[in-house]
Amino acid sequence: MRIREFAPQDWAQVWPIISDVVRAEETFVYDPALTADEAYDLWVDVPPGRTAVAVEGERVLGTAKMGPNRPGPGSHVSTASFMVAADARGRGVGTALCRDALDWARRQGYAGMQFNAVVETNRAAVEVYLREGFTVVGTVPGAFRHPTLGRVGLHVMYCEF
């Protein structure tokens, strides 16, 4: 598996990953009625941001987007989001994408990386982020409507460089 920059021809494989994750309503705060065009505009970042894909051969296993967390006085802190194809989970794809985003952010000179809304029941993601140096700096109770667990918390997580 390798991580590389997103190319427009990747969208045909990236969109089904995004669609599946968003429609499951278990880990992302995106509208489940999100269209492919809306998703493209939301996910595919332009500089100073970046979109990447994890590939095995020609197959896209997962994708990441990264860039400044906020504009202006907050632009020294980065953020990132990750999605992995259902049949590729548990194979280190998310970890590889997270490490790539952290390396990219450090090279760009960011002071750290902040995740604004990590669903607390997304244990796999939370464990990856903790292993990669993030801490939970706060949790907003009941801020996410999980389809089977009801209202659960959203973590704000931070990794200082």
Secondary structure as UniProt FT lines:
FT   STRAND          2..5
FT   HELIX           8..10
FT   HELIX           11..24
FT   TURN            32..33
FT   HELIX           36..43
FT   TURN            47..48
FT   STRAND          50..56
FT   TURN            57..58
FT   STRAND          59..68
FT   HELIX           72..74
FT   TURN            75..76
FT   STRAND          77..84
FT   HELIX           86..88
FT   TURN            89..92
FT   HELIX           93..107
FT   TURN            108..109
FT   STRAND          112..119
FT   TURN            120..121
FT   HELIX           123..131
FT   TURN            132..133
FT   STRAND          135..146
FT   TURN            147..149
FT   STRAND          150..160
//
